[in-house]
Every structure is written in C-alpha cells, then in structure tokens.
Amino acid sequence: AQSVAQPEDQVNVAEGNPLTVKCTYSVSGNPYLFWYVQYPNRGLQFLLKYITGDNLVKGSYGFEAEFNKSQTSFHLKKPSALVSDSALYFCAVRDKNNQGGKLIFGQGTELSVKP
Amino acid sequence: DTEVTQTPKHLVMGMTNKKSLKCEQHMGHRAMYWYKQKAKKPPELMFVYSYEKLSINESVPSRFSPECPNSSLLNLHLHALQPEDSALYLCASSQAGQGAREQYFGPGTRLTVT
C-alpha cells in the first residue's frame, strides 16, 4: 500500500534558523510527491512537487525539498525561518493506483517559529 | 488566476436542514474534489469529478450529495447531517488525467451541525 509518514507532530524553530520538516514515503515505482501548507482557518496552499529529475526542488516562499530515493524521503527545508512560516505542513503522494488524482496525505507537522 | 472560491465561509445547520456548499474555479481545471477536514488532521477525500463526471466516491454517506453542473462549478448538497459531520469542507481543483497534477484548494466552509 502507498503511504507517507511525517514522523514529527510538531517542529519548533527560532526565527532566522534553518528549518526541516520530515517526510518519508512508501510507493512502488517513481513517486509524485507534494508539500502543502495550511495557515489557520485557511485552505491548503501548494508549495512544491517532485516529479523526476533534480533531487532538490524549489518552491514557493523560499521553501525547497530534497528527494532522496535511497532513504525514501522528501524533506521540506528553508534556510532561514520566518515567524510567518508558522503553520501546518502536509506531505502528500499521488496515488498511482487511482485514476482520479487522489492524494495520500501524511498526518501533518505543526511548525512553530519563535522570534 | 489560481483561485478557488467557496461559499458560504461558515454554515450552521440543524440535523433536519437541507443546505448546499458551493465551489467555483476559473483555471480551466477539469478535475474537482471535495474534502472533509477535522482540526489539525489531514484532509479526507470525499468525491472526485473528472470532466464533470463523478469518478471517485470514497464511500461517503448518502446524506452528502455532490453535483458538478459545469466545468467551473461544484456543489455539495447536505441533508439530515449528524453532529459528527461538523468540519471544514474543502474544495480543490486540478488538471485532469495522469501525472503530478497539483491541486489548488479553496478556503473552505466551516460547517457546524447542531
């Protein structure tokens, strides 16, 4: 079965420090991986996706993600965190067994950036 | 324009009411989705429409009835809901077909069933 896991419920970072939000996946074949962010009382916003090719994917708001096939990981990173980055982050994988575009989401990681 | 709009923003309804949630996008997307989300949990897929046809129903109770009148609009009709149906209902859209099609989400409708 295909799945994604976000091993940390919460990540705390000081403003200006680098941040990493972890995601591992279990997918047969090449995965289509996504990161979304959800601010309080808002819908999800697409940040970036991995299809194939470069293992470092750049996305919106200065975020990037590193795809590592051997470790089956797709960690989200940012060199310098902002207080405004505080939000709920979801990793997701496209369900390749499903024709309808279904995404399988991780459980989410709450990022808190303190001044 | 990457905007998906949803109305209303908030809805309070009794268990015997009938109401509808509306979603609209003008990005030319031919796949549209309804999700249910509880607080601080991932969204749960409910329905998918592809080219205005229902392609996925994730075993959703019949008190939820989706409708896709045209390629830009998606409705969710609600009837005889239960208190446990209280949640944030999110609409999303994407390009249809295979591939890494990112979904664009609306802001959601916060539903409270009393």
Contacts between the chains, C-beta under 8 A, distances in Angstrom:
chain1	res1	chain2	res2	distance
A	32	B	99	7.4
A	32	B	100	3.9
A	34	B	100	7.6
A	34	B	102	6.2
A	36	B	105	7.8
A	41	B	110	7.7
A	42	B	107	5.7
A	42	B	108	7.4
A	43	B	4	7.5
A	43	B	6	7.9
A	43	B	90	5.4
A	43	B	92	7.8
A	43	B	105	3.7
A	43	B	106	5.2
A	43	B	107	4.7
A	43	B	108	5.1
A	44	B	43	6.9
A	44	B	90	7.1
A	44	B	92	7.7
A	44	B	103	7.9
A	44	B	105	4.4
A	45	B	105	7.1
A	46	B	102	4.6
A	46	B	103	7.0
A	46	B	104	6.4
A	46	B	105	7.9
A	49	B	100	5.2
A	49	B	102	5.5
A	50	B	100	7.7
A	51	B	99	7.7
A	51	B	100	4.5
A	88	B	40	6.5
A	90	B	42	5.8
A	90	B	43	8.0
A	94	B	100	6.2
A	94	B	101	7.7
A	98	B	56	7.2
A	99	B	50	7.8
A	99	B	55	6.8
A	99	B	98	7.7
A	100	B	31	7.4
A	100	B	48	4.1
A	100	B	50	6.0
A	100	B	55	4.3
A	100	B	56	4.2
A	101	B	31	5.3
A	101	B	33	7.5
A	101	B	48	6.4
A	101	B	50	7.5
A	101	B	94	5.9
A	101	B	96	7.2
A	101	B	101	5.7
A	101	B	103	7.3
A	102	B	45	5.8
A	102	B	48	6.9
A	102	B	56	6.5
A	103	B	45	7.4
A	103	B	103	6.7
A	105	B	42	3.6
A	105	B	43	6.3
A	106	B	42	6.7
A	107	B	41	7.4
A	107	B	42	6.1
A	108	B	40	6.6
A	108	B	41	7.0
A	108	B	42	5.7
A	110	B	40	7.0
